[in-house]
């Protein structure tokens, strides 16, 4: 065989290999199919490249290779009653974590999300967001926005029947993410909720990043620049038309859900001022905004659990998933 024929053969084999990999990645996966995955923490390895750990009938943990993160990414998913492979389209609720949570699924372990969402016909999605990821594509670093809104969304739609009626809620840094995502992606979310959210990043974001050993310039470039403004919720109210908003926050004084020994929380007081300013601008822009500035309360899970429970009727009504 001459050298030209050998070279052609190598090229054809390489092309066939690429086609085979592409076909594997595009093959739909039915998370409930009989492939050895039974409730109780067993794992599936699927043709779609997503590993599924079933913690219960409606509680799945997904792990997959993420190009946006440059490593594996993790998502916890709570399925509605009546879900089965091939069903849908289902409404979707994203729950976003705050800064520095000890686990990427704190909304389940600390926020009681499984109980609160169980009565609603909605897929609840809790993706990891990094310690101080700020729900953005970093200039030098991970692309969290792409991970959440492109990669995770595609898997949910392909494998779980997720539809296009979406709401998003988050605490602290996740409150920033909820409002920023809704504003930066018009039409993607019908409702957004912020619980003790970072709704003005001007000073809070650089402070948090530096406190956790990150260079703020790696996120949006120079602090105060155009890229930071393009993500800053208080500067984005004009882009939230048609989005139903829910904003809650305490004033930092120890409240009824705090331990008797709790001290005043100045950080929560700062976030209250940000939340009030955001709500003022939202109202001035003619947006539909519901506020719960409940007075005494610190930056802690008891208040975020209550905020989720209180906001769910609004969020579910917005996506057509009322009980």
NORVENTA-V302605 format. One record per pair of residues at least 6 apart in sequence whose ideal C-beta (glycine too) atoms are under 8 Angstrom apart, sorted by the first residue. I is the first residue (numbers start at 1). J is the second residue. D is the distance in Angstrom with one decimal. If there is no record, write none. Layout:
I|J|D + I|J|D
This chain:
24|47|5.8 + 24|49|7.3 + 25|48|6.8 + 25|49|5.8 + 27|47|4.2 + 27|48|6.1 + 28|48|7.0 + 28|158|6.1 + 28|159|6.9 + 29|46|4.2 + 29|47|5.9 + 29|48|4.0 + 29|50|6.4 + 29|158|7.5 + 29|159|4.9 + 30|85|3.6 + 30|86|6.9 + 30|159|7.4 + 31|37|7.6 + 31|44|7.4 + 31|46|7.8 + 31|52|5.5 + 31|54|8.0 + 31|60|6.3 + 31|85|6.4 + 31|159|5.8 + 31|160|6.5 + 32|84|6.0 + 32|85|4.3 + 33|85|6.1 + 35|44|5.5 + 35|46|7.5 + 36|42|6.8 + 36|44|6.9 + 37|43|7.3 + 37|44|4.2 + 37|52|6.3 + 37|54|5.2 + 38|54|6.9 + 39|54|5.4 + 39|55|7.3 + 39|56|5.2 + 39|57|5.6 + 40|54|7.3 + 40|55|7.7 + 40|56|8.0 + 41|53|6.1 + 41|54|7.2 + 41|55|5.9 + 42|53|7.2 + 42|54|6.1 + 43|51|5.8 + 43|52|6.9 + 43|53|5.0 + 44|51|6.6 + 44|52|4.3 + 44|53|7.9 + 44|54|7.5 + 45|51|5.8 + 46|52|6.4 + 48|64|8.0 + 48|155|7.4 + 48|158|7.2 + 48|159|6.4 + 49|64|5.7 + 49|65|6.3 + 50|62|5.4 + 50|63|7.2 + 50|64|4.5 + 50|155|6.0 + 50|159|6.8 + 51|62|7.1 + 51|63|4.5 + 51|64|6.9 + 52|60|5.5 + 52|61|7.3 + 52|62|5.9 + 53|60|6.9 + 53|61|4.2 + 53|63|7.5 + 54|60|5.7 + 55|61|6.4 + 57|79|7.6 + 58|78|5.6 + 58|79|4.1 + 58|80|7.2 + 58|81|7.3 + 58|83|7.0 + 58|114|7.8 + 58|118|7.7 + 59|76|7.5 + 59|77|7.7 + 59|78|5.9 + 59|79|7.6 + 59|108|7.7 + 59|114|6.7 + 60|76|7.4 + 60|77|4.7 + 60|79|6.9 + 61|74|6.7 + 61|75|7.4 + 61|76|5.3 + 61|77|7.6 + 61|105|7.6 + 62|74|7.1 + 62|75|4.5 + 62|76|7.7 + 62|77|6.3 + 62|155|6.7 + 63|72|5.5 + 63|73|7.2 + 63|74|5.3 + 63|75|7.9 + 64|72|6.6 + 64|73|6.2 + 64|151|7.7 + 64|155|6.8 + 65|71|7.8 + 65|72|5.8 + 65|73|7.9 + 66|72|6.5 + 66|73|3.8 + 66|147|5.5 + 66|151|5.7 + 67|151|7.4 + 68|137|7.6 + 68|142|6.8 + 68|143|4.0 + 68|144|7.4 + 68|146|4.1 + 68|147|4.1 + 68|150|7.2 + 68|151|5.7 + 69|142|4.8 + 69|143|7.0 + 69|144|7.7 + 69|147|5.5 + 70|142|6.7 + 73|127|7.2 + 73|128|6.4 + 73|147|5.7 + 73|151|7.1 + 73|152|7.5 + 74|104|5.7 + 74|127|7.5 + 74|128|4.9 + 75|125|6.4 + 75|126|6.9 + 75|127|4.5 + 75|128|7.1 + 75|152|5.6 + 75|155|7.8 + 76|104|7.3 + 76|105|4.1 + 76|107|8.0 + 76|108|6.2 + 76|125|7.8 + 76|126|4.4 + 76|127|7.9 + 77|123|6.5 + 77|124|7.0 + 77|125|5.7 + 77|126|7.5 + 77|156|7.3 + 77|160|6.9 + 78|108|7.5 + 78|113|6.7 + 78|114|5.7 + 78|117|5.8 + 78|118|7.9 + 78|123|7.3 + 78|124|4.0 + 78|126|7.8 + 79|123|6.2 + 79|160|7.2 + 80|90|6.3 + 80|120|6.7 + 80|121|4.7 + 80|122|5.7 + 80|123|6.4 + 81|118|7.2 + 81|121|7.3 + 82|121|6.9 + 83|90|6.9 + 83|123|7.5 + 83|160|7.6 + 83|161|7.5 + 86|161|6.9 + 87|161|5.2 + 88|160|7.2 + 88|161|2.3 + 88|162|6.7 + 88|163|6.0 + 89|161|5.8 + 89|162|6.7 + 89|163|2.7 + 89|164|7.1 + 89|165|7.7 + 90|121|6.8 + 90|122|6.6 + 90|123|4.8 + 90|160|7.4 + 90|161|5.4 + 90|162|5.9 + 90|163|5.7 + 91|121|6.9 + 91|122|4.6 + 91|123|7.2 + 91|163|6.3 + 91|165|4.4 + 91|166|7.2 + 91|167|7.6 + 91|316|7.6 + 91|319|3.9 + 91|320|6.1 + 91|321|4.3 + 92|122|6.7 + 92|123|5.0 + 92|124|7.9 + 92|125|6.2 + 92|156|6.7 + 92|162|4.9 + 92|163|6.9 + 92|165|7.1 + 92|166|4.7 + 92|167|7.5 + 92|319|7.4 + 93|117|6.8 + 93|120|8.0 + 93|122|5.1 + 93|123|7.2 + 93|124|4.9 + 93|125|6.9 + 93|166|7.6 + 93|167|5.1 + 93|168|7.4 + 93|169|7.1 + 93|315|6.4 + 93|316|7.8 + 93|319|7.3 + 93|321|8.0 + 94|125|5.0 + 94|126|7.8 + 94|127|7.4 + 94|148|7.4 + 94|166|6.9 + 94|167|7.3 + 94|168|4.2 + 94|169|7.3 + 94|170|7.9 + 94|178|7.5 + 94|181|7.9 + 95|107|4.3 + 95|111|7.3 + 95|113|5.9 + 95|124|6.3 + 95|125|7.1 + 95|126|4.9 + 95|168|8.0 + 95|169|5.8 + 95|170|6.7 + 95|174|7.6 + 95|308|7.6 + 96|126|7.9 + 96|127|7.7 + 96|129|6.0 + 96|135|6.7 + 96|168|6.8 + 96|169|7.1 + 96|170|3.2 + 96|171|7.6 + 96|173|7.8 + 96|174|3.2 + 96|175|7.8 + 96|177|4.5 + 96|178|5.8 + 97|104|6.6 + 97|106|5.5 + 97|107|6.8 + 97|126|7.4 + 97|128|7.6 + 97|129|5.3 + 97|170|7.0 + 97|171|7.1 + 97|173|7.5 + 97|174|5.2 + 98|170|7.1 + 98|171|4.5 + 98|172|3.2 + 98|173|4.8 + 98|174|5.1 + 98|175|7.7 + 98|196|7.9 + 99|131|6.6 + 99|132|5.5 + 99|172|5.8 + 99|173|4.3 + 99|208|5.8 + 99|212|7.7 + 100|131|5.2 + 100|132|7.1 + 100|212|6.9 + 101|110|7.9 + 101|131|8.0 + 103|109|5.9 + 104|126|7.3 + 104|127|7.4 + 104|128|3.4 + 104|129|7.2 + 105|126|5.2 + 105|128|7.9 + 107|113|4.2 + 107|126|4.9 + 107|308|7.8 + 108|114|5.6 + 108|126|6.7 + 110|301|4.7 + 110|305|7.6 + 111|171|7.9 + 111|301|6.6 + 111|304|6.1 + 111|305|5.4 + 111|308|6.1 + 112|305|5.3 + 112|308|7.7 + 113|124|6.2 + 113|126|7.0 + 113|308|6.8 + 116|305|7.9 + 116|308|5.6 + 116|309|5.4 + 116|312|6.0 + 117|124|4.7 + 117|312|7.2 + 119|323|5.1 + 120|312|7.1 + 120|316|5.1 + 120|321|5.0 + 120|322|7.6 + 120|323|6.2 + 121|321|5.1 + 122|316|6.5 + 122|319|6.8 + 122|321|4.4 + 123|156|6.7 + 123|160|6.1 + 123|161|7.9 + 123|162|5.4 + 125|152|6.8 + 125|156|6.4 + 125|162|7.9 + 127|147|7.0 + 127|148|5.4 + 127|152|5.3 + 129|135|6.2 + 129|144|6.0 + 129|148|7.6 + 129|173|7.5 + 129|174|6.9 + 129|177|6.8 + 130|142|6.4 + 130|144|6.0 + 131|212|6.0 + 132|173|7.1 + 132|208|5.6 + 132|209|5.6 + 132|212|4.9 + 132|214|5.9 + 133|142|6.6 + 133|144|4.4 + 133|173|7.8 + 134|144|7.4 + 134|173|6.3 + 134|176|6.8 + 134|177|7.4 + 134|201|7.7 + 134|205|6.2 + 134|209|7.7 + 134|219|6.0 + 134|231|7.7 + 135|144|5.5 + 135|145|6.2 + 135|148|7.0 + 135|173|7.4 + 135|174|7.5 + 135|176|6.6 + 135|177|3.2 + 135|180|6.1 + 135|181|6.4 + 136|144|6.0 + 136|145|5.4 + 136|180|7.7 + 136|219|6.3 + 136|220|6.8 + 136|231|5.9 + 137|143|4.0 + 137|144|6.8 + 137|145|4.7 + 137|146|5.6 + 138|144|7.5 + 138|218|5.8 + 138|219|5.4 + 139|217|7.5 + 139|218|5.9 + 139|219|6.8 + 139|220|7.0 + 139|221|5.9 + 139|227|7.7 + 140|218|4.3 + 141|218|5.4 + 141|219|7.3 + 145|181|7.4 + 145|184|7.8 + 148|181|7.4 + 149|181|6.6 + 149|185|6.3 + 149|188|7.0 + 153|162|7.3 + 156|162|3.8 + 157|163|7.7 + 165|190|6.2 + 165|319|4.1 + 165|320|5.7 + 165|321|7.5 + 166|188|6.2 + 166|189|4.9 + 166|190|6.5 + 166|319|6.5 + 167|189|6.1 + 167|190|6.0 + 167|191|4.1 + 167|192|7.1 + 167|193|7.5 + 167|315|4.2 + 167|316|7.5 + 167|318|5.7 + 167|319|5.1 + 168|177|7.6 + 168|178|4.4 + 168|181|5.8 + 168|182|6.2 + 168|189|5.1 + 168|191|7.5 + 168|192|5.2 + 168|193|7.5 + 169|175|7.9 + 169|178|5.4 + 169|192|7.0 + 169|193|3.7 + 169|194|7.6 + 169|195|7.0 + 169|246|7.5 + 169|308|6.8 + 169|311|6.4 + 169|315|6.3 + 170|176|7.3 + 170|177|5.1 + 170|178|4.3 + 170|193|7.5 + 170|194|6.7 + 170|195|7.0 + 170|197|6.9 + 171|195|4.5 + 171|196|5.9 + 171|197|7.3 + 171|304|4.5 + 171|307|7.6 + 172|195|7.6 + 172|196|5.4 + 172|197|6.4 + 172|198|6.2 + 172|271|7.4 + 172|299|6.9 + 173|197|7.9 + 173|198|5.6 + 173|208|7.3 + 174|195|7.9 + 174|197|7.4 + 175|193|7.6 + 175|194|3.2 + 175|195|5.6 + 175|196|6.4 + 175|197|2.0 + 175|198|6.4 + 175|199|6.7 + 176|194|7.4 + 176|197|5.5 + 176|198|4.2 + 176|199|6.5 + 176|201|6.7 + 176|233|6.2 + 178|192|4.6 + 178|193|6.1 + 178|194|5.7 + 178|197|7.2 + 179|192|5.3 + 179|194|5.5 + 179|197|6.7 + 179|199|6.4 + 179|233|4.2 + 179|236|7.2 + 179|240|7.5 + 179|245|7.5 + 179|278|7.4 + 180|231|5.2 + 180|232|7.7 + 180|233|5.8 + 180|236|6.9 + 181|188|7.2 + 181|189|6.6 + 181|192|7.4 + 182|188|7.2 + 182|189|4.3 + 182|191|7.9 + 182|192|3.9 + 182|240|6.2 + 182|243|5.0 + 183|233|6.9 + 183|236|3.8 + 183|237|7.7 + 183|239|4.2 + 183|240|5.2 + 183|243|7.8 + 184|230|7.5 + 184|231|7.1 + 184|236|7.3 + 184|239|7.2 + 186|239|6.3 + 186|241|7.9 + 186|242|8.0 + 187|242|7.9 + 189|243|6.2 + 190|242|7.6 + 190|243|6.7 + 190|244|6.6 + 190|318|4.4 + 190|319|5.5 + 191|243|6.3 + 191|244|4.2 + 191|245|7.3 + 191|246|7.2 + 191|314|6.6 + 191|315|4.9 + 191|318|3.6 + 191|319|6.8 + 192|240|7.6 + 192|243|5.6 + 192|244|7.7 + 192|245|5.8 + 192|246|7.5 + 193|245|7.4 + 193|246|3.9 + 193|247|7.4 + 193|248|7.7 + 193|307|7.6 + 193|311|4.7 + 193|314|7.6 + 193|315|6.1 + 194|233|7.7 + 194|245|7.9 + 194|246|7.3 + 194|247|5.1 + 194|248|7.3 + 194|249|8.0 + 194|275|6.8 + 194|278|7.7 + 195|248|5.3 + 195|249|7.4 + 195|303|7.4 + 195|304|4.9 + 195|307|4.0 + 195|308|7.2 + 195|311|7.7 + 196|248|7.3 + 196|249|5.0 + 196|250|7.0 + 196|268|6.1 + 196|271|5.2 + 196|275|7.7 + 196|299|5.6 + 196|303|7.0 + 196|304|6.8 + 196|307|7.9 + 197|233|7.4 + 197|247|7.2 + 197|249|7.4 + 197|271|6.6 + 197|274|7.5 + 197|275|6.4 + 198|204|4.9 + 198|205|6.9 + 198|208|7.7 + 198|271|6.6 + 198|274|6.9 + 199|233|4.3 + 199|234|5.8 + 199|247|7.6 + 199|271|7.5 + 199|274|4.4 + 199|275|5.6 + 199|277|7.4 + 199|278|4.2 + 200|232|6.5 + 200|233|7.0 + 200|234|4.6 + 200|274|4.3 + 200|277|6.6 + 200|278|7.2 + 201|228|6.1 + 201|231|6.6 + 201|232|4.8 + 201|233|7.6 + 202|223|7.9 + 202|224|7.0 + 202|228|7.6 + 202|232|6.9 + 204|270|7.2 + 204|271|7.8 + 204|274|7.3 + 205|216|6.8 + 205|219|7.2 + 205|220|7.9 + 205|223|7.7 + 205|228|7.1 + 206|216|4.2 + 206|223|4.7 + 209|215|7.2 + 209|216|4.6 + 209|219|6.3 + 210|216|6.5 + 216|223|5.2 + 217|223|7.5 + 220|227|4.0 + 220|228|4.3 + 220|230|7.9 + 220|231|6.3 + 221|227|4.9 + 221|228|7.3 + 229|235|5.3 + 233|278|5.7 + 234|274|7.0 + 234|277|5.8 + 234|278|5.1 + 234|281|6.1 + 237|278|7.2 + 237|281|4.6 + 237|282|4.9 + 237|284|7.7 + 237|285|4.5 + 237|287|6.3 + 238|285|5.9 + 240|282|6.9 + 240|285|7.5 + 240|287|5.6 + 241|285|7.8 + 241|286|7.9 + 241|287|7.0 + 243|287|7.2 + 243|288|7.9 + 244|288|5.1 + 244|290|7.7 + 244|314|6.2 + 244|315|7.8 + 244|318|4.7 + 245|282|5.9 + 245|287|6.0 + 245|288|6.5 + 245|289|4.1 + 245|290|6.9 + 246|289|7.6 + 246|290|4.9 + 246|291|7.8 + 246|292|7.5 + 246|311|4.5 + 246|314|5.5 + 246|315|7.0 + 247|275|5.1 + 247|278|6.4 + 247|279|5.3 + 247|282|7.9 + 247|289|6.3 + 247|290|7.4 + 247|291|5.1 + 247|292|7.5 + 248|275|7.6 + 248|291|7.0 + 248|292|3.9 + 248|293|7.1 + 248|294|6.7 + 248|303|7.9 + 248|307|4.6 + 248|310|7.3 + 248|311|7.2 + 249|268|6.9 + 249|271|5.5 + 249|272|4.5 + 249|275|4.3 + 249|276|7.9 + 249|292|8.0 + 249|293|5.9 + 249|294|7.8 + 249|297|7.9 + 250|265|7.7 + 250|268|5.3 + 250|272|6.7 + 250|293|7.9 + 250|294|5.9 + 250|295|6.8 + 250|296|6.4 + 250|297|2.6 + 250|298|6.4 + 250|299|7.7 + 250|303|5.8 + 251|268|7.0 + 251|269|5.8 + 251|272|5.4 + 251|293|7.5 + 251|295|5.6 + 251|296|6.3 + 251|297|6.9 + 252|264|5.6 + 252|265|4.2 + 252|266|5.9 + 252|267|7.2 + 252|268|4.0 + 252|269|3.5 + 252|272|6.9 + 252|297|7.7 + 252|298|6.4 + 252|299|7.7 + 253|264|5.8 + 253|265|7.9 + 253|295|7.5 + 253|296|4.3 + 253|297|7.5 + 253|298|7.9 + 254|260|7.8 + 254|262|4.1 + 254|263|7.1 + 254|264|6.9 + 254|265|8.0 + 254|296|6.3 + 254|298|6.4 + 255|294|7.6 + 255|295|7.0 + 255|296|3.3 + 255|297|3.8 + 255|298|6.8 + 255|303|7.3 + 256|296|7.0 + 256|297|7.9 + 257|297|6.7 + 257|300|7.6 + 257|302|3.7 + 257|303|5.8 + 257|306|6.9 + 258|296|7.9 + 258|297|7.3 + 258|298|5.5 + 258|300|6.9 + 258|302|7.3 + 262|298|5.8 + 265|298|4.0 + 265|299|5.2 + 265|300|7.9 + 267|299|5.4 + 268|297|7.0 + 268|298|5.5 + 268|299|4.2 + 271|299|7.2 + 272|293|6.6 + 275|291|7.7 + 275|293|7.1 + 276|293|6.7 + 279|289|5.5 + 279|291|5.1 + 282|289|4.4 + 283|289|6.0 + 290|311|7.9 + 290|314|6.1 + 292|307|7.0 + 292|310|6.3 + 292|311|8.0 + 294|303|7.7 + 297|303|4.7 + 313|322|7.2 + 316|322|5.2 + 316|323|7.4
